[in-house]
Structures are given as structure tokens and as C-alpha cells.
Amino acid sequence: MQESLIYQELIQKGAKQGKLGTLTRMLSRRFGTISPELQQQLQGLSIEQLDDLSDALFDFSAISELTTWLQNQQ
């Protein structure tokens, strides 16, 4: 079962949701409420991009830097 494609997709989806939830909480704590538009952009990121964002977050001093970072991901 662990080798099945469906199982692997579920694991990946769970991992992504976990990372997304953690990043959203961190961003909210640092910058306040995150707009629905930014939340939607965050949901569109891959797991690798979420990992990159978790590193970049420490360098952000304003929410505008998150917006710029997201624009550079496209």
C-alpha cells in the first residue's frame, strides 16, 4: 500500500497542508492578518517553494517583501 500512487499523493498533500499551515501562522504572527489574495498565492506553491519561503521568511521585514517573493516564484 505504501508504494501505491494514491497513497504517495495523500502523503504529499498532507505534508503540503502541514507546511502551509505552519507558514501561514508564522506570517500572521509576524505581519498580522494575511489577505485572501496572498493566502491563495501561498496555496498555489509547491512543497519545495514552501520550504524556500520558510527560509526566506526570516529575512522579510515587511509584508511587501512576501508579495515580491511570491511574484518572483511565477
C-alpha positions as CSV (number, residue, x, y, z in Angstrom):
1,M,0.0,0.0,0.0
2,Q,2.8,2.5,0.8
3,E,4.1,2.1,-2.7
4,S,0.8,3.0,-4.4
5,L,0.5,6.3,-6.2
6,I,-2.7,7.3,-4.4
7,Y,-1.0,6.7,-1.0
8,Q,2.0,8.8,-2.0
9,E,-0.2,11.6,-3.3
10,L,-2.1,11.6,0.0
11,I,1.2,11.8,1.9
12,Q,2.4,14.7,-0.3
13,K,-0.9,16.5,0.1
14,G,-0.8,16.2,3.9
15,A,2.8,17.4,4.0
16,K,2.0,20.4,1.9
17,Q,-1.0,21.3,4.1
18,G,1.1,21.0,7.2
19,K,3.8,23.3,5.8
20,L,1.3,25.7,4.5
21,G,-0.5,25.9,7.9
22,T,2.8,26.5,9.7
23,L,3.9,29.2,7.3
24,T,0.5,30.9,7.4
25,R,0.7,31.0,11.3
26,M,4.2,32.4,11.2
27,L,3.3,35.0,8.6
28,S,0.2,36.0,10.5
29,R,2.2,36.3,13.7
30,R,4.8,38.5,12.1
31,F,2.7,40.7,9.8
32,G,-0.9,40.4,11.1
33,T,-3.8,39.2,9.0
34,I,-2.8,37.8,5.6
35,S,-5.1,38.9,2.8
36,P,-7.2,36.2,1.0
37,E,-5.2,37.0,-2.2
38,L,-1.9,36.2,-0.5
39,Q,-3.4,33.1,1.1
40,Q,-4.5,31.9,-2.4
41,Q,-1.0,32.5,-3.8
42,L,0.5,30.6,-0.9
43,Q,-1.8,27.6,-1.6
44,G,-0.5,27.5,-5.1
45,L,3.1,27.0,-4.1
46,S,4.8,23.6,-4.4
47,I,6.3,21.9,-1.4
48,E,9.8,23.0,-2.5
49,Q,8.6,26.6,-2.8
50,L,7.1,26.4,0.7
51,D,10.4,25.2,2.0
52,D,12.2,28.1,0.3
53,L,9.7,30.5,1.7
54,S,10.2,29.2,5.2
55,D,13.9,30.1,4.9
56,A,13.2,33.5,3.2
57,L,10.6,34.5,5.8
58,F,13.4,35.2,8.3
59,D,14.7,38.0,6.0
60,F,11.4,39.7,5.5
61,S,10.8,42.9,7.4
62,A,7.5,43.9,5.7
63,I,4.6,42.1,4.0
64,S,5.6,43.8,0.8
65,E,8.7,41.6,0.7
66,L,6.4,38.5,0.8
67,T,4.5,39.9,-2.2
68,T,7.7,40.5,-4.1
69,W,9.0,37.0,-3.3
70,L,5.7,35.4,-4.5
71,Q,5.8,37.4,-7.7
72,N,9.3,36.1,-8.3
73,Q,8.1,32.5,-7.9
74,Q,6.0,32.6,-11.1
